[in-house]
Amino acid sequence: MTVDARPGSTSGWLAPVLRALPAVAIGLTITFTADHSPLLGLTMLGAFGVGTAVVLALISLRMDRGEPARSLYRGLALIAGLAGALAFIVVVSRGGGLPLLLLLVGGYAVLAGAFELVWGIRHRDRSPLDRDAVIIGSGTLVLAVVLALVGDPVSAVGFFGAYAVMLGIFLFIVGFSLKWSTSAKEGAAS
């Protein structure tokens, strides 16, 4: 079985839902943890990055070669995986601090946000995920701007957690909207 992100696909809805899982898990962990230190932020970025990279890489491996979302998921897997690995390296080697937290989360947000935004614009009307990619890319770039304005770890970690929760909820909505629109179309056809 291959993952197909077209509107008529029975499995296209599952990709955004699976992508939402690491985001929601990390966002809720940050939300319900009293410690908002740079160490927690870097650890959560590491888990978010590696978890997202694994999910997106596995999804992209199951997609057809001609599927436009395949390049999106592979690019985002690379960016998230790199950010996550660097965050874990910083945690293990130095313990991290606010400057490294801002650099890594901000760097992830700039690269992932720009990549997803450009992909969404370039694939306008060629993928059911085009508008969603523009929204997610724009929101991720907003995270980068917000992080450039904060000067304390509590705010930085909190904004990253809020971003993760909002991303996860949005991806759940995207996935289930694709599923329900497919189910409605199939019901109308029969």
N, C-alpha and C positions, 0 to 999 in steps of 0.2 A: 504494500500500500504506500502511495506517495502522498505527501501533503500538498494540497492544491489550494491556493488562496483566492481563486476566482469565486465570484458570488454564487455560482451554481454548485460549488464543491461541497461535499459533505464533511471534509476535514479542514477547510480553510479557516473556519471559526476557531479551531483548537489552537492554532499558532499564537494568536494574541492572548488567549487565556493562559496558555503555558508560560508565555513571556511575562504575564502579570504576577505569577506566583512568587518569584524571588523578590520582586519589587514590594509586594504587599507584606511578605514575611519580614523583610528588612525594615520597612517603614513602621510596621507595628512593633517590632523589637525596639526600635529607637523611641517610639512614642511611649512605650510602657517601661522604659529604663530611666531611672533617675539620674544616672551618670551620663552627662553629655560632654565628656572629655574628648580631646583630639584622638586619644587612643581608641575609644569606642567608635568614633566617626571613621577612623581609618580601618578598623576591623570590620565595620558594617559595609564600608565601600569595598573592601576586599571580598566579603561574602556576596554582596550585590553583583560585583563585576564578574567574579568567577561563576556564580550561579546563573546569571544572565547569559554569559558566554556559552556555558554548557548547553543550556536550553536552546539558544538560538542556533548554535552549531548543529545540534541534533536535528532541529527542525529543518535547517537548510539542507542537510544531507538527504532528507527524505523528500525534498521537492524536485520537481521536474527541472531539467536544465533551462528551459525557456521561461520559467516562471519569474516575473520581475521581482517579486519579494525575496527571492533567493539571494540576490546581491545585497539587498537591504539587511537581511538577517546575518549574512556572512560579515559584512562590514561592521555592523553593530557588535557582533560577537568578538571580533578582533579588538575593537576599541574598548569594550567592557572588560574583556579578558586581560588586556594590557593594564588598564586602570586597576583592576582587582589584584593582579599579580604584584604590581608596584606597591599598592597599599599594604599587602601582606609582607612584602620585603621590608618596607619601612617599619612596620610593627615589630617584626622579628629582630631587625638589626638595631634600630634606634629607639623604638617606642613612639616616635613621632611627636609632633607638636602642631600648633595652629598653622604656621606657615605651610608645612607639608600637607596638612589636611586641606587647606584652601587651594593649594596648587594642584593636588591630585583630583579632588572633587571638581574644582573649576575646570581643570584640563579635560577631564572626562566630559563635563557638561558642554564645553565649547566644541570638542571634536564630535561627540555623538549628536549633539543638537544640530550642528551645521550639516553633518552627513545626512541625518534623517530629513531635515528641512529641504535640502537640495534634492534628495531622492524623491521626496513627495512632489516637488515642483516639476522635476523632470519626468515623472511617471503620471502626470495629470491625465486623467481619463483613460489610462492604460492598466490601472490596478484599482481594486476596490479599497486598497489601503492608502491611496494617495493623499486624501484630505486628512486622514488620521495621522499620517507621517508628518504632514505640515504642522499640525497642532502639537504633536509630541515634540518635534524638533524645535518649534518655537518655545514651548514650555521649558525644554531642557536648556535652551539658550537664556531664558529668563533666570533659571537657577544660577547660571554662570554670572550674570549681572548682579543678582542679589548677593552672591558670595563675595563679589568684589567690593561690596559695600559694608560687609560685616567685619567686626573686629574682635569678636569673642567666640570661644569654642561652643558655648551653649547655643548661640544663634546659628552658627555654621552647621552643627550636627542636627539641630532642630529643623532647619530649612531643608537639609538633605533628606531627613526622615519624612517631612511633609511632601516633598517632591516624590519620594518613592511611593507613598500611599496614594497620592493623586494619580501617578503614572499607572499603578496597579489597578485602581478603580476604573480609570479610563480604558485600559486594555481589556478588562473584564467586559465593559460596556461594548467595546468594539467587537470582541469575539462573540458575545451572545447576540448582538445585533445582526452579525453575519449569519449566525446559526438560525435565528428566528426568521430572517428575511428569506433564507434558503428554504426553510420549512414551509413558509407561507407560499412561496413560488411553486414548490413541489405539490402542495395541497391544492393550489388553484389549477395546476396542470392536470391533475388526476380528477 
